[in-house]
Amino acid sequence: MSRILPHPLLSLGVVIMWLLLNRVSPGHLVLGAAVALVVGQAMAALEPSRPRIRRWDKVVVLCVRVVLDIIVSNVAVARIILGGGRAGRRAGFVEIDLDISDPTALAVLAVIVTATPGTAWIDYDAAHGRLLLHVFDLADPEEWRETVNQRYGRLLKEIFE
Amino acid sequence: MTHLDTLPLWAAIPAAAFLVLGSSLALIGSFGLLRLRTFYERIHAPTLGSSWGTAGIVLASIIVFSVTQSRPVLHELLIAGFVTVTTPVTLMLLGRAALYRDR
């Protein structure tokens, strides 16, 4: 099974993408599946580390949490830009010692941090597991360390590690 | 514009609302890009456009074309997915370049 389908999630993604871009029909399902098999083989030839999702239920929890947080921070950043934000707002850097070290978990965290307005992933020091984050409205650095490690880090650790 | 005349009111209202929401956020983000003073502050502004700015316009498009074609049209979701997954690459590149300059 793993010989034919070395990257089942990737292949599934390709099939879904194929069906979304074309019409959903048996013909396109077969064609998409054929492409997905080739893509899976090509990816295996590159020998990337194979991400493993251990807890699918936590993926749903994470997605809901991220979507809600993105809405909240969209409003917050939009208000600051339009001038109605807090007086005395200070932007700044926070250094965060991350609990997670799995490459996939880090990549997902980078996407979350970047997709959320108000936080930007600037640099990651792999040797020390230290992330340099830039925060648009930095009230309390300790609160951000707590947010990243507890709110996202713990869920990502459960999902990937 | 003729095919839009067939769009019923119950679909037109949410589609218009999402379109206005998405484009307003993109506009505010671009405005912030002009107005904010430091580089590190400026990289936060366009994320408005790449998160809910994109999502709003994508949702409006899904509603309009799903209703007018009477079948679920969902390929716009791919745009949202790829925008979300690829922005960190550019942002990290810019952020690290700025950091390298400043250090």
Boltz contact constraints between the chains, C-beta under 6 A:
constraints:
  - contact:
      token1: [A, 20]
      token2: [B, 74]
      max_distance: 6.0
  - contact:
      token1: [A, 20]
      token2: [B, 75]
      max_distance: 6.0
  - contact:
      token1: [A, 21]
      token2: [B, 75]
      max_distance: 6.0
  - contact:
      token1: [A, 70]
      token2: [B, 51]
      max_distance: 6.0
  - contact:
      token1: [A, 74]
      token2: [B, 48]
      max_distance: 6.0
  - contact:
      token1: [A, 74]
      token2: [B, 52]
      max_distance: 6.0
  - contact:
      token1: [A, 78]
      token2: [B, 28]
      max_distance: 6.0
  - contact:
      token1: [A, 81]
      token2: [B, 28]
      max_distance: 6.0
  - contact:
      token1: [A, 81]
      token2: [B, 32]
      max_distance: 6.0
  - contact:
      token1: [A, 91]
      token2: [B, 41]
      max_distance: 6.0
  - contact:
      token1: [A, 110]
      token2: [B, 88]
      max_distance: 6.0
  - contact:
      token1: [A, 111]
      token2: [B, 88]
      max_distance: 6.0
  - contact:
      token1: [A, 114]
      token2: [B, 87]
      max_distance: 6.0
  - contact:
      token1: [A, 114]
      token2: [B, 88]
      max_distance: 6.0
  - contact:
      token1: [A, 114]
      token2: [B, 91]
      max_distance: 6.0
  - contact:
      token1: [A, 115]
      token2: [B, 51]
      max_distance: 6.0
  - contact:
      token1: [A, 115]
      token2: [B, 84]
      max_distance: 6.0
  - contact:
      token1: [A, 117]
      token2: [B, 47]
      max_distance: 6.0
  - contact:
      token1: [A, 117]
      token2: [B, 48]
      max_distance: 6.0
  - contact:
      token1: [A, 118]
      token2: [B, 44]
      max_distance: 6.0
  - contact:
      token1: [A, 120]
      token2: [B, 43]
      max_distance: 6.0
  - contact:
      token1: [A, 120]
      token2: [B, 95]
      max_distance: 6.0
  - contact:
      token1: [A, 121]
      token2: [B, 92]
      max_distance: 6.0
  - contact:
      token1: [A, 122]
      token2: [B, 95]
      max_distance: 6.0
  - contact:
      token1: [A, 122]
      token2: [B, 99]
      max_distance: 6.0
  - contact:
      token1: [A, 123]
      token2: [B, 96]
      max_distance: 6.0
  - contact:
      token1: [A, 123]
      token2: [B, 99]
      max_distance: 6.0
  - contact:
      token1: [A, 134]
      token2: [B, 40]
      max_distance: 6.0
  - contact:
      token1: [A, 136]
      token2: [B, 44]
      max_distance: 6.0
